[in-house]
Amino acid sequence: MSYQPHLFPVSVKGVVIHDGRVLLLRNERDEWELPGGKLELGEEPAQCVAREIAEEGSWQVTTGPLLDVWQYHIRDGVDVLIITYGCRLDTDVAPVVSHEHKEAGLFTEAEVSALPMPDGYKKSILSWYARLSAQAT
């Protein structure tokens, strides 16, 4: 019997904080998620997240440090490898949600814990808030 590796799509997500609030998008499962999307063949993850944030929220960003990598089990037979980056906003315009999501929202660090979203996203968000806070002091 030959080895059959598990294959997972890779989704690259960005934590973008503007005026103390993180950008989140509400998906078809009525969960909040970080902006980002599927890594394309030959694409660098940092380029992917910048492209996806521009497509999904109309925000131009500079991709910063890698925050986390984790496997998200959506439902039986559907798992995704999630890569999260901290990102810096390069614009002052309000986010504009694309057709891919129901709504865009900007949330404070304190509001994040009560939102319906995977714990991995919450961990990445809190990590980026902590790094930015440490840089500010």
Legacy VTK file of the C-alpha trace (Angstrom):
# vtk DataFile Version 3.0
C-alpha trace
ASCII
DATASET POLYDATA
POINTS 137 float
0.000 0.000 0.000
1.479 3.324 -1.041
1.506 6.463 1.059
-1.297 8.876 0.160
-0.666 12.366 1.595
-3.516 14.577 2.739
-4.061 17.547 0.481
-5.277 20.850 1.909
-6.026 24.152 0.260
-3.861 26.970 1.642
-5.553 30.217 2.673
-3.441 33.269 3.496
-5.108 35.787 5.828
-4.149 39.257 7.004
-4.688 41.069 10.285
-5.135 44.757 9.423
-5.699 47.232 12.255
-6.830 50.795 11.542
-7.383 53.312 14.343
-7.362 50.502 16.906
-9.901 48.364 15.038
-9.325 45.155 13.094
-10.953 44.541 9.696
-13.138 41.412 9.630
-15.486 40.042 6.969
-18.691 38.061 7.561
-18.846 34.908 5.429
-21.641 32.648 4.173
-21.536 30.642 7.451
-22.263 33.890 9.375
-18.800 33.735 10.928
-16.376 36.636 10.990
-13.042 35.990 9.343
-9.868 37.745 8.407
-9.566 39.011 4.839
-7.497 36.807 2.593
-7.845 33.806 0.348
-6.426 30.895 -1.551
-2.751 30.836 -2.425
-2.309 30.569 -6.192
0.292 28.327 -7.805
3.648 30.125 -7.924
2.456 32.987 -5.728
4.324 34.068 -2.599
2.098 34.019 0.528
2.916 37.666 1.373
1.877 38.745 -2.140
-1.269 36.627 -1.908
-2.524 38.292 1.261
-1.950 41.809 -0.094
-3.793 40.912 -3.327
-6.685 39.299 -1.452
-7.141 42.206 0.981
-7.288 44.592 -1.986
-9.863 42.356 -3.720
-12.040 41.688 -0.656
-11.887 45.012 1.164
-10.425 47.515 -1.321
-7.552 48.214 1.087
-3.928 48.519 0.002
-1.587 47.001 2.599
2.054 46.233 3.202
2.475 42.674 4.400
4.367 42.418 7.681
5.482 39.465 9.775
4.136 35.950 9.763
1.859 35.547 12.795
0.690 31.925 12.736
0.103 28.767 10.700
-2.665 26.341 11.661
-5.067 23.777 10.250
-8.744 24.752 10.248
-11.281 21.927 10.257
-14.398 23.430 8.673
-16.436 20.192 8.502
-15.895 16.513 7.696
-13.688 16.264 4.637
-12.993 20.008 4.477
-9.786 21.263 6.071
-7.713 24.313 5.166
-4.163 25.285 6.082
-4.353 28.888 7.348
-1.354 31.255 7.233
-1.778 34.639 8.931
0.298 37.797 8.529
0.247 41.127 10.293
-0.369 43.867 7.726
0.024 47.635 7.698
-2.640 49.754 6.047
-1.424 52.005 3.211
-4.666 53.977 2.745
-7.212 56.010 4.690
-10.292 54.967 2.716
-13.109 52.960 4.315
-13.163 49.251 3.458
-15.544 48.211 0.674
-16.791 44.643 0.953
-16.669 42.487 -2.189
-19.315 40.060 -3.437
-17.444 37.269 -1.595
-18.710 38.389 1.821
-21.928 39.632 3.402
-20.454 42.461 5.432
-17.249 44.186 6.520
-16.730 45.317 10.098
-14.093 47.077 12.169
-13.786 45.718 15.720
-11.791 46.675 18.802
-9.456 44.207 20.476
-11.979 43.787 23.320
-14.842 42.984 20.913
-12.978 40.193 19.092
-13.330 37.534 21.823
-17.154 37.524 21.641
-17.391 37.253 17.845
-18.361 34.007 16.103
-15.054 33.104 14.465
-12.437 30.353 14.672
-10.120 30.595 17.679
-7.089 30.555 15.365
-8.154 33.912 13.891
-8.656 35.351 17.388
-5.157 34.195 18.372
-3.617 35.871 15.302
-5.536 39.107 15.928
-4.449 39.289 19.567
-0.860 38.503 18.555
-0.780 41.430 16.090
-2.352 43.817 18.614
0.357 42.776 21.127
3.189 43.276 18.626
1.919 46.699 17.588
1.508 47.716 21.211
5.064 46.611 22.021
6.399 48.602 19.044
4.561 51.723 20.214
6.263 51.754 23.613
LINES 1 138
137 0 1 2 3 4 5 6 7 8 9 10 11 12 13 14 15 16 17 18 19 20 21 22 23 24 25 26 27 28 29 30 31 32 33 34 35 36 37 38 39 40 41 42 43 44 45 46 47 48 49 50 51 52 53 54 55 56 57 58 59 60 61 62 63 64 65 66 67 68 69 70 71 72 73 74 75 76 77 78 79 80 81 82 83 84 85 86 87 88 89 90 91 92 93 94 95 96 97 98 99 100 101 102 103 104 105 106 107 108 109 110 111 112 113 114 115 116 117 118 119 120 121 122 123 124 125 126 127 128 129 130 131 132 133 134 135 136
